[in-house]
Amino acid sequence: MGVAAIEVTGLVKTYRLGDVLVEALKGVDLSIGSGEFLAVMGPSGSGKSTLMNILGCLDRPTSGSYRLDGKEVGALSRDGRAILRRSRLGFVFQGFNLLPRLSARENVELPMIYDGTPSANRHERSLSALASVGLADRADHLPSQLSGGQQQRVAIARAIVNTPSLILADEPTGNLDSVTSEEIIGIFQRLNDERGITMVLVTHEPDIALFAKRVIRFLDGRIVEDQPVPDRRRPAPREAPAG
């Protein structure tokens, strides 16, 4: 696993809504170093989710450059972007996005099925990923048998099972209470600190952003603030993970 470094230059994204052109991104420049933990903030419609979609190879810019580890992503074909998503990127969303009829282990195995990983390897790696987020004993549970925090931990295990160099997390604590939110963000911190995975986190919550190493703020398609976090928050110590 390499560690992702991102360089965005002059990024513009324009959407057409009927006869109206909407500029979601207006010439964004952004560097994210290898192993960095970046929080992205801003009001709804400010451009932060558009940036995340481009970084995640789910959308393409209208103009400008997005380089991942020195490679121009915009030059890749659709298949090339899909391979990059599978091999280098992990995604965590607010809504968990777990398949309800699959167990926790089977949900975590999904990216490896798409990759053609042999079943024995899938089983071993999925259990290892679940253990890393404290859910080894819930591997055979369905999502409906898990709490919101446990479902999000399954989603994180799924995101890391293919050892990504970059994790993109879009409001991952938005559906969780404050205690569980700290628990989840603590897992992100540990993945960043111990494995060196580059983390990009979109959040509306200022207290959650303070767990990152650096915070940028979007407004009207532009970055208006870019500051390091001088005194990072850490989750309160707990004897065991909450459900």
Order of alpha helices (4+ residues) and beta strands (2+ residues): beta-beta-beta-alpha-beta-beta-alpha-beta-alpha-alpha-alpha-beta-alpha-beta-alpha-beta-beta
